[in-house]
Amino acid sequence: MKKRVRPLTEIEEGHTAVITAVVAIPSLRQRLYELGFCPDANVRMALKAHDRIVCEIEMTRIGMHSSIASTILVLPIDEHRVRQ
């Protein structure tokens, strides 16, 4: 599978990606940066449930609505589920 930039919402549970950009309005983009969602940061999708997600970044789990997560663009690092 060819790797391509995609919204964070398209990453499967257990997979990791690197953030390439945040394409939100300035105030939301700033808040996401403050939480660690910056370009070049690694993010792991921990849980997807309906219109909510939980992801891990900088050893912290953060939950958000999928509409916010869709503004975070990522490039998959792995194509295989990470086992813990």
N, CA and C atoms as an extended XYZ file, in Angstrom:
252
Properties=species:S:1:pos:R:3:atomname:S:1:resname:S:1:resid:I:1 pbc="F F F"
N         0.832       -1.176        0.000 N   MET     1
C         0.000        0.000        0.000 CA  MET     1
C         0.884        1.249        0.000 C   MET     1
N         0.586        2.179       -0.890 N   LYS     2
C         1.358        3.406       -0.974 CA  LYS     2
C         0.954        4.334        0.162 C   LYS     2
N         1.941        4.899        0.831 N   LYS     3
C         1.661        5.824        1.914 CA  LYS     3
C         1.307        7.183        1.319 C   LYS     3
N         0.293        7.809        1.891 N   ARG     4
C        -0.126        9.127        1.447 CA  ARG     4
C        -0.615        9.915        2.650 C   ARG     4
N        -0.557       11.217        2.527 N   VAL     5
C        -1.060       12.077        3.588 CA  VAL     5
C        -2.575       11.930        3.644 C   VAL     5
N        -3.090       11.816        4.859 N   ARG     6
C        -4.525       11.631        5.066 CA  ARG     6
C        -4.922       12.240        6.407 C   ARG     6
N        -6.214       12.468        6.638 N   PRO     7
C        -6.659       12.968        7.942 CA  PRO     7
C        -6.412       11.920        9.038 C   PRO     7
N        -6.184       12.386       10.230 N   LEU     8
C        -5.955       11.488       11.368 CA  LEU     8
C        -7.104       10.505       11.524 C   LEU     8
N        -8.303       10.880       11.177 N   THR     9
C        -9.476       10.008       11.315 CA  THR     9
C        -9.383        8.740       10.463 C   THR     9
N        -8.517        8.726        9.448 N   GLU    10
C        -8.378        7.549        8.582 CA  GLU    10
C        -7.340        6.541        9.083 C   GLU    10
N        -6.657        6.843       10.159 N   ILE    11
C        -5.672        5.917       10.726 CA  ILE    11
C        -6.422        4.878       11.561 C   ILE    11
N        -6.062        3.624       11.389 N   GLU    12
C        -6.724        2.542       12.121 CA  GLU    12
C        -6.197        2.442       13.550 C   GLU    12
N        -7.008        1.869       14.427 N   GLU    13
C        -6.589        1.648       15.817 CA  GLU    13
C        -5.287        0.870       15.857 C   GLU    13
N        -4.377        1.303       16.730 N   GLY    14
C        -3.102        0.622       16.903 CA  GLY    14
C        -2.027        1.058       15.938 C   GLY    14
N        -2.366        1.883       14.953 N   HIS    15
C        -1.383        2.341       13.975 CA  HIS    15
C        -0.813        3.689       14.380 C   HIS    15
N         0.378        3.960       13.892 N   THR    16
C         1.093        5.190       14.205 CA  THR    16
C         1.330        5.989       12.935 C   THR    16
N         1.326        7.317       13.083 N   ALA    17
C         1.557        8.204       11.949 CA  ALA    17
C         2.349        9.414       12.424 C   ALA    17
N         2.906       10.139       11.471 N   VAL    18
C         3.602       11.389       11.778 CA  VAL    18
C         2.746       12.537       11.253 C   VAL    18
N         2.596       13.559       12.060 N   ILE    19
C         1.776       14.709       11.673 CA  ILE    19
C         2.537       15.534       10.637 C   ILE    19
N         1.844       15.877        9.559 N   THR    20
C         2.457       16.703        8.514 CA  THR    20
C         1.940       18.134        8.550 C   THR    20
N         0.691       18.332        8.979 N   ALA    21
C         0.113       19.680        9.035 CA  ALA    21
C        -1.166       19.658        9.858 C   ALA    21
N        -1.541       20.840       10.334 N   VAL    22
C        -2.833       21.030       10.983 CA  VAL    22
C        -3.537       22.130       10.190 C   VAL    22
N        -4.675       21.788        9.594 N   VAL    23
C        -5.366       22.708        8.688 CA  VAL    23
C        -6.677       23.202        9.311 C   VAL    23
N        -6.568       23.754       10.497 N   ALA    24
C        -7.724       24.259       11.240 CA  ALA    24
C        -7.674       25.785       11.283 C   ALA    24
N        -8.758       26.384       11.784 N   ILE    25
C        -8.741       27.830       11.976 CA  ILE    25
C        -7.631       28.162       12.976 C   ILE    25
N        -7.078       29.374       12.922 N   PRO    26
C        -5.902       29.700       13.751 CA  PRO    26
C        -6.048       29.389       15.242 C   PRO    26
N        -7.187       29.694       15.851 N   SER    27
C        -7.325       29.447       17.291 CA  SER    27
C        -7.306       27.954       17.617 C   SER    27
N        -7.955       27.137       16.801 N   LEU    28
C        -7.940       25.694       17.016 CA  LEU    28
C        -6.553       25.128       16.717 C   LEU    28
N        -5.928       25.589       15.641 N   ARG    29
C        -4.584       25.125       15.309 CA  ARG    29
C        -3.614       25.418       16.460 C   ARG    29
N        -3.708       26.599       17.053 N   GLN    30
C        -2.836       26.961       18.176 CA  GLN    30
C        -3.077       26.032       19.363 C   GLN    30
N        -4.335       25.738       19.656 N   ARG    31
C        -4.646       24.853       20.790 CA  ARG    31
C        -4.116       23.448       20.538 C   ARG    31
N        -4.270       22.949       19.311 N   LEU    32
C        -3.741       21.626       18.980 CA  LEU    32
C        -2.217       21.608       19.093 C   LEU    32
N        -1.564       22.681       18.670 N   TYR    33
C        -0.105       22.780       18.834 CA  TYR    33
C         0.268       22.725       20.313 C   TYR    33
N        -0.485       23.427       21.153 N   GLU    34
C        -0.213       23.429       22.596 CA  GLU    34
C        -0.356       22.033       23.201 C   GLU    34
N        -1.239       21.218       22.617 N   LEU    35
C        -1.435       19.845       23.098 CA  LEU    35
C        -0.398       18.871       22.533 C   LEU    35
N         0.438       19.342       21.600 N   GLY    36
C         1.487       18.499       21.039 CA  GLY    36
C         1.243       18.047       19.611 C   GLY    36
N         0.122       18.447       19.013 N   PHE    37
C        -0.197       18.055       17.642 CA  PHE    37
C         0.497       18.997       16.655 C   PHE    37
N         1.816       18.862       16.562 N   CYS    38
C         2.651       19.717       15.725 CA  CYS    38
C         3.240       18.897       14.582 C   CYS    38
N         3.571       19.562       13.473 N   PRO    39
C         4.246       18.826       12.398 CA  PRO    39
C         5.475       18.081       12.915 C   PRO    39
N         5.680       16.878       12.404 N   ASP    40
C         6.778       15.968       12.740 CA  ASP    40
C         6.575       15.190       14.041 C   ASP    40
N         5.479       15.424       14.768 N   ALA    41
C         5.210       14.652       15.981 CA  ALA    41
C         4.556       13.319       15.598 C   ALA    41
N         4.884       12.274       16.337 N   ASN    42
C         4.258       10.960       16.133 CA  ASN    42
C         2.968       10.890       16.926 C   ASN    42
N         1.951       10.278       16.327 N   VAL    43
C         0.658       10.106       16.981 CA  VAL    43
C         0.190        8.679       16.728 C   VAL    43
N        -0.341        8.040       17.774 N   ARG    44
C        -0.839        6.664       17.671 CA  ARG    44
C        -2.335        6.665       17.925 C   ARG    44
N        -3.089        6.018       17.051 N   MET    45
C        -4.539        5.920       17.222 CA  MET    45
C        -4.823        4.826       18.249 C   MET    45
N        -5.344        5.210       19.398 N   ALA    46
C        -5.609        4.254       20.468 CA  ALA    46
C        -7.020        3.676       20.381 C   ALA    46
N        -7.994        4.508       20.006 N   LEU    47
C        -9.382        4.058       20.011 CA  LEU    47
C       -10.220        4.908       19.061 C   LEU    47
N       -11.112        4.253       18.340 N   LYS    48
C       -12.090        4.947       17.498 CA  LYS    48
C       -13.466        4.438       17.894 C   LYS    48
N       -14.360        5.363       18.210 N   ALA    49
C       -15.724        4.979       18.598 CA  ALA    49
C       -16.699        6.021       18.067 C   ALA    49
N       -17.492        5.614       17.096 N   HIS    50
C       -18.484        6.485       16.472 CA  HIS    50
C       -17.809        7.752       15.945 C   HIS    50
N       -18.144        8.913       16.521 N   ASP    51
C       -17.563       10.162       16.040 CA  ASP    51
C       -16.498       10.713       16.988 C   ASP    51
N       -15.930        9.844       17.807 N   ARG    52
C       -14.868       10.237       18.759 CA  ARG    52
C       -13.636        9.378       18.530 C   ARG    52
N       -12.481        9.949       18.855 N   ILE    53
C       -11.238        9.173       18.808 CA  ILE    53
C       -10.441        9.449       20.074 C   ILE    53
N        -9.551        8.526       20.392 N   VAL    54
C        -8.563        8.723       21.448 CA  VAL    54
C        -7.223        8.395       20.814 C   VAL    54
N        -6.287        9.319       20.905 N   CYS    55
C        -4.964        9.070       20.353 CA  CYS    55
C        -3.908        9.354       21.403 C   CYS    55
N        -2.722        8.811       21.164 N   GLU    56
C        -1.598        9.001       22.075 CA  GLU    56
C        -0.555        9.866       21.385 C   GLU    56
N        -0.134       10.900       22.094 N   ILE    57
C         0.915       11.780       21.604 CA  ILE    57
C         1.744       12.220       22.805 C   ILE    57
N         3.056       12.122       22.679 N   GLU    58
C         3.945       12.498       23.789 CA  GLU    58
C         3.560       11.790       25.091 C   GLU    58
N         3.257       10.489       25.012 N   MET    59
C         2.924        9.650       26.160 CA  MET    59
C         1.660       10.103       26.894 C   MET    59
N         0.778       10.814       26.188 N   THR    60
C        -0.477       11.285       26.757 CA  THR    60
C        -1.624       10.866       25.851 C   THR    60
N        -2.711       10.399       26.459 N   ARG    61
C        -3.905       10.063       25.678 CA  ARG    61
C        -4.825       11.273       25.639 C   ARG    61
N        -5.283       11.593       24.433 N   ILE    62
C        -6.159       12.749       24.246 CA  ILE    62
C        -7.353       12.313       23.410 C   ILE    62
N        -8.544       12.639       23.879 N   GLY    63
C        -9.764       12.335       23.147 CA  GLY    63
C       -10.280       13.574       22.448 C   GLY    63
N       -10.879       13.376       21.279 N   MET    64
C       -11.455       14.503       20.550 CA  MET    64
C       -12.522       14.022       19.585 C   MET    64
N       -13.331       14.954       19.134 N   HIS    65
C       -14.357       14.676       18.134 CA  HIS    65
C       -13.675       14.481       16.783 C   HIS    65
N       -14.261       13.652       15.950 N   SER    66
C       -13.657       13.371       14.643 CA  SER    66
C       -13.582       14.606       13.754 C   SER    66
N       -14.455       15.583       13.948 N   SER    67
C       -14.386       16.807       13.139 CA  SER    67
C       -13.104       17.585       13.424 C   SER    67
N       -12.623       17.531       14.647 N   ILE    68
C       -11.348       18.181       14.985 CA  ILE    68
C       -10.199       17.325       14.480 C   ILE    68
N       -10.280       16.012       14.703 N   ALA    69
C        -9.212       15.106       14.264 CA  ALA    69
C        -9.009       15.161       12.752 C   ALA    69
N       -10.059       15.455       12.013 N   SER    70
C        -9.933       15.497       10.553 CA  SER    70
C        -9.117       16.691       10.067 C   SER    70
N        -8.856       17.665       10.932 N   THR    71
C        -8.021       18.811       10.549 CA  THR    71
C        -6.530       18.519       10.724 C   THR    71
N        -6.216       17.367       11.308 N   ILE    72
C        -4.822       16.969       11.535 CA  ILE    72
C        -4.430       16.014       10.413 C   ILE    72
N        -3.499       16.431        9.572 N   LEU    73
C        -3.055       15.605        8.449 CA  LEU    73
C        -1.824       14.810        8.852 C   LEU    73
N        -1.814       13.523        8.495 N   VAL    74
C        -0.747       12.624        8.926 CA  VAL    74
C        -0.259       11.751        7.774 C   VAL    74
N         0.926       11.216        7.953 N   LEU    75
C         1.507       10.241        7.036 CA  LEU    75
C         1.758        8.976        7.845 C   LEU    75
N         1.157        7.848        7.469 N   PRO    76
C         1.346        6.612        8.245 CA  PRO    76
C         2.822        6.225        8.345 C   PRO    76
N         3.218        5.776        9.526 N   ILE    77
C         4.578        5.279        9.743 CA  ILE    77
C         4.614        3.782        9.515 C   ILE    77
N         3.567        3.103        9.960 N   ASP    78
C         3.515        1.650        9.820 CA  ASP    78
C         2.209        1.255        9.149 C   ASP    78
N         2.217        0.122        8.531 N   GLU    79
C         1.003       -0.407        7.909 CA  GLU    79
C         0.521       -1.648        8.646 C   GLU    79
N         1.160       -1.992        9.737 N   HIS    80
C         0.794       -3.159       10.517 CA  HIS    80
C         0.451       -2.729       11.927 C   HIS    80
N        -0.519       -3.391       12.504 N   ARG    81
C        -0.948       -3.069       13.859 CA  ARG    81
C         0.212       -3.209       14.841 C   ARG    81
N         0.364       -2.218       15.708 N   VAL    82
C         1.394       -2.251       16.740 CA  VAL    82
C         0.832       -3.005       17.927 C   VAL    82
N         1.528       -4.029       18.367 N   ARG    83
C         1.056       -4.831       19.500 CA  ARG    83
C         1.695       -4.348       20.786 C   ARG    83
N         0.889       -4.363       21.857 N   GLN    84
C         1.418       -3.975       23.155 CA  GLN    84
C         1.291       -5.115       24.118 C   GLN    84
